Amino acid sequence: MKPHPWKPILALLAAITLATPAAAKEGGDQYPVGVDGLAAGALPPPGTYLLSMVALVHGDVQDADGHDAGVEANAQFGVLRLVHVTKLRVLGAQYAFGAILPYWHQSAKIRTPAGKLELDADGPGDITLNPVYLNWHLPRNLHLLATVDLNLPTGRFRTDGGLSQGVGYYSVSPAVAATWYAPGGFEASGKLLYNLKRENPVTGVRSGDELELDFAVAKLFGPFEAGIGGYYAVQTTDDELDGQKVNAKAEGLALGLQAAYQAPFGTFIGMWHHDVTSDSRLQADRVFLKFMLPL
């Protein structure tokens, strides 16, 4: 596809991956990569919970060779997430369901031949429905979780060169996660997700599917927990328009610190991730503050 002079910049939810002409993948991330580290494979006891997050992201878009593509991005956002854990058992697993609604502000500074272009926008992003959580609590403090996320294009998608709140297409994300509380007060957690994307009916582009891995290893100190974590994400198929490749496949690796505190009334998790490598995606520092409160 012949790149437009300055095609729309797309960003979504916690990941904030921006697209630039022939430099980065088409569209943003409907899953905030790296956000499911500590306790990724363990649901709480039956009940209704508010699992929400606030985050800050700052970085620069990288091209296919890992070089600066001339776009600086910032985002501040909040995510409202409700989860209901039932007493129902399915295949021996605890059944739960939920939904996610993001709302955020983003800005971008783009270097152009005519000078620096500055853009900003705010509003609700794409809604995610979580119809299936299946959580197995196994011996030796091992927990396994299987989920399916349905990502809906409810956020505003713009074609006038402005910033979009949504990516403009449907996607489905099956995932598996595990958490092991090992002897000696250690935790090892990970989540593997595959994002299957539909074609954007406005642009005609079908964004490439992605494989994403979140991970964390930590030590518990009473109600406190501290450790390291991060994510790895890679596009497994090309962005396509009429069967033709239009962008380089995106790939990225981040590492950082994670910490948690189990209060009497809820759980709080803080995370900082730094992108070590980024090809055709945003290279950024990401700070997340998550909390879980029973309702």
C-alpha positions in Angstrom: 0.0 0.0 0.0 1.3 3.4 -0.9 1.6 5.3 2.4 -0.6 8.4 2.9 1.2 11.7 3.6 0.3 11.4 7.3 -2.1 8.6 7.9 -4.1 8.5 11.1 -2.3 7.7 14.3 -4.1 4.9 16.2 -3.7 4.1 19.9 -5.6 2.0 22.3 -6.0 1.0 26.0 -2.8 0.6 28.0 -0.3 -0.3 25.3 -0.4 2.8 23.2 1.2 1.5 20.0 1.2 4.2 17.3 1.2 3.7 13.5 3.1 6.0 11.2 3.6 5.9 7.4 5.3 2.7 6.4 7.1 2.7 9.8 4.9 0.7 12.2 2.2 -1.8 12.4 -1.3 -0.9 11.4 -3.4 0.1 14.4 -3.0 -0.1 18.1 -3.2 -2.8 20.8 -6.6 -3.8 22.3 -4.7 -5.6 25.1 -2.3 -3.6 27.3 0.8 -5.7 27.0 2.6 -6.4 30.2 -0.3 -5.6 32.5 -1.0 -9.2 33.6 2.1 -10.1 35.6 1.6 -10.8 39.3 -1.2 -13.3 40.1 -2.1 -13.6 36.4 -3.4 -17.1 36.8 -5.5 -16.7 40.0 -9.0 -15.3 40.5 -10.3 -14.2 43.9 -13.1 -16.1 45.8 -16.7 -15.8 44.5 -18.1 -12.3 44.5 -18.1 -9.1 42.4 -14.9 -7.1 42.1 -13.8 -3.8 40.7 -10.4 -4.4 39.1 -9.2 -1.1 37.7 -6.1 0.6 36.6 -4.5 4.0 36.0 -1.4 4.3 33.8 1.2 6.6 32.3 3.0 5.9 29.0 5.7 8.0 27.3 7.9 7.0 24.4 8.9 7.2 20.7 7.7 5.1 17.8 10.4 3.0 16.3 10.6 1.8 12.6 11.2 -1.7 11.4 14.9 -1.4 12.1 14.4 -0.1 15.7 15.2 3.5 14.8 13.3 6.6 15.8 10.4 7.1 13.4 9.8 10.7 14.3 6.7 10.3 16.6 6.7 11.1 20.3 3.7 9.8 22.2 2.2 10.3 25.7 -0.9 8.9 27.3 -2.6 9.0 30.7 -5.6 6.7 31.1 -7.9 4.8 33.4 -9.5 1.4 32.9 -12.7 0.4 34.6 -13.0 -3.4 34.9 -15.7 -5.4 36.6 -15.4 -9.1 37.2 -18.0 -11.4 38.7 -16.7 -14.7 40.1 -19.5 -17.3 40.4 -19.8 -20.4 42.5 -20.5 -22.4 39.3 -18.0 -25.1 38.3 -17.3 -25.8 34.6 -15.0 -28.7 33.7 -13.9 -28.5 37.4 -12.9 -24.9 37.1 -14.3 -21.8 38.8 -16.4 -19.8 36.3 -16.3 -16.0 36.0 -17.1 -13.2 33.5 -16.5 -9.5 33.2 -16.1 -6.4 31.1 -13.5 -3.6 30.5 -14.0 0.1 29.6 -10.9 2.3 29.1 -11.0 6.1 29.1 -7.8 8.1 28.4 -6.0 11.1 27.1 -3.2 10.9 24.5 -1.0 13.3 22.7 1.6 13.0 19.9 4.3 15.1 18.4 5.2 14.3 14.8 8.2 15.5 12.9 7.1 16.5 9.3 8.9 18.2 6.4 6.7 21.3 7.3 7.7 21.2 11.0 6.4 19.6 14.1 2.7 18.5 14.2 1.1 18.3 17.7 -2.1 16.3 18.2 -4.1 15.4 21.3 -7.4 13.7 22.1 -9.3 12.1 24.9 -12.4 9.8 25.2 -13.5 6.3 25.8 -11.6 3.5 24.0 -12.8 0.1 22.7 -14.8 -2.0 25.1 -13.7 -5.6 25.9 -16.2 -8.3 27.0 -14.9 -11.2 29.0 -17.6 -13.9 28.7 -15.4 -16.8 29.9 -12.9 -17.1 32.7 -12.2 -20.7 33.8 -9.9 -20.9 36.8 -8.5 -24.2 38.1 -7.0 -24.2 41.7 -4.6 -27.2 41.7 -2.5 -28.9 44.4 0.9 -27.4 45.3 -0.5 -23.8 45.1 -0.7 -23.9 41.3 -3.5 -21.9 39.5 -4.4 -22.1 35.9 -6.7 -19.7 34.0 -8.2 -19.9 30.6 -10.0 -16.8 29.1 -11.6 -15.5 25.9 -11.8 -11.7 25.3 -14.1 -10.1 22.7 -12.7 -6.7 21.7 -15.4 -4.4 20.2 -14.6 -1.3 18.1 -16.6 1.1 20.2 -14.0 3.8 20.5 -13.9 6.6 17.9 -11.8 5.7 14.8 -10.7 8.8 12.8 -9.5 9.0 9.2 -8.9 12.8 9.2 -5.4 12.6 10.5 -6.3 13.0 14.1 -5.8 10.6 17.0 -8.2 7.7 17.4 -9.6 6.3 20.6 -10.2 2.9 18.9 -8.7 0.7 16.3 -11.7 0.3 14.1 -12.0 -3.5 14.0 -13.2 -6.5 16.0 -10.8 -9.0 17.5 -10.8 -12.1 19.7 -8.2 -13.0 22.2 -8.0 -16.5 23.7 -5.5 -16.7 26.5 -4.0 -19.1 29.1 -2.3 -18.0 32.4 -0.6 -19.7 35.3 0.4 -18.7 38.8 2.6 -20.8 41.1 3.1 -19.9 44.7 6.3 -21.8 45.4 7.8 -22.9 48.7 9.8 -20.1 50.5 7.3 -17.4 49.6 8.1 -17.1 45.9 5.7 -16.5 43.0 6.0 -17.2 39.3 3.3 -16.0 36.9 2.7 -15.8 33.2 0.0 -15.2 30.6 0.1 -16.2 27.0 -2.4 -14.4 24.7 -3.1 -14.7 20.9 -5.0 -11.7 19.3 -7.0 -12.6 16.2 -7.9 -9.5 14.3 -10.6 -8.7 11.7 -10.4 -6.3 8.8 -10.9 -2.6 9.4 -13.9 -1.8 7.2 -12.9 1.8 6.9 -9.3 1.4 5.7 -9.7 -2.1 4.2 -6.5 -3.2 6.2 -6.4 -6.4 8.1 -3.9 -6.0 10.9 -1.6 -8.9 11.6 -2.4 -11.3 14.5 -0.2 -11.0 17.6 1.3 -13.3 20.2 1.8 -11.7 23.6 3.5 -13.0 26.8 3.3 -11.3 30.2 5.5 -12.6 33.0 6.6 -11.9 36.6 8.7 -13.5 39.3 8.5 -12.2 42.8 9.1 -12.7 46.5 6.5 -12.3 49.2 7.2 -10.5 52.5 4.0 -10.8 54.5 1.4 -8.6 52.9 4.1 -7.1 50.5 5.4 -8.6 47.3 8.2 -7.4 45.0 9.9 -8.7 41.9 10.6 -8.3 38.2 8.4 -8.7 35.2 7.7 -7.6 31.6 6.3 -8.7 28.3 7.2 -10.0 24.9 5.0 -9.3 21.9 5.3 -10.2 18.2 3.1 -10.0 15.2 2.8 -13.5 13.6 1.1 -12.4 10.4 1.5 -9.3 8.2 -0.8 -6.3 8.0 -2.5 -6.7 4.6 -4.5 -4.6 2.1 -6.0 -6.6 -0.8 -3.6 -9.5 0.1 -0.5 -7.3 -0.1 1.8 -6.6 2.9 1.6 -3.0 4.0 3.8 -2.7 7.1 6.7 -4.5 8.8 5.8 -6.9 11.6 6.0 -5.4 15.0 8.0 -7.0 17.9 9.0 -5.8 21.3 10.4 -6.8 24.7 10.1 -5.0 28.0 11.5 -5.6 31.5 10.9 -3.8 34.8 9.8 -3.9 38.4 6.5 -5.1 39.9 5.2 -4.8 43.5 2.0 -5.6 45.4 0.4 -4.9 48.7 -2.5 -7.0 50.1 -4.5 -4.6 52.3 -7.4 -5.8 54.5 -9.9 -4.1 52.0 -8.2 -4.9 48.7 -5.1 -5.6 46.6 -2.8 -3.0 45.0 -0.2 -3.7 42.3 2.4 -1.2 40.9 4.4 -1.9 37.7 7.1 -0.1 35.7 8.2 -1.5 32.4 10.9 -0.2 30.1 10.9 -1.4 26.4 14.3 -2.9 25.8 13.7 -3.5 22.1 11.0 -2.2 19.8 10.6 -2.8 16.1 7.7 -1.2 14.3 6.0 -0.1 17.6 6.3 2.3 20.4 9.4 2.2 22.6 8.2 3.5 25.9 8.3 3.6 29.7 5.0 2.4 31.1 3.8 2.9 34.7 0.7 1.0 35.9 -1.2 1.1 39.2 -3.8 -1.6 39.5 -6.2 -2.2 42.4 -8.9 -4.8 43.2 -11.7 -4.0 45.5 -14.6 -6.3 46.4 -18.1 -4.7 45.9 
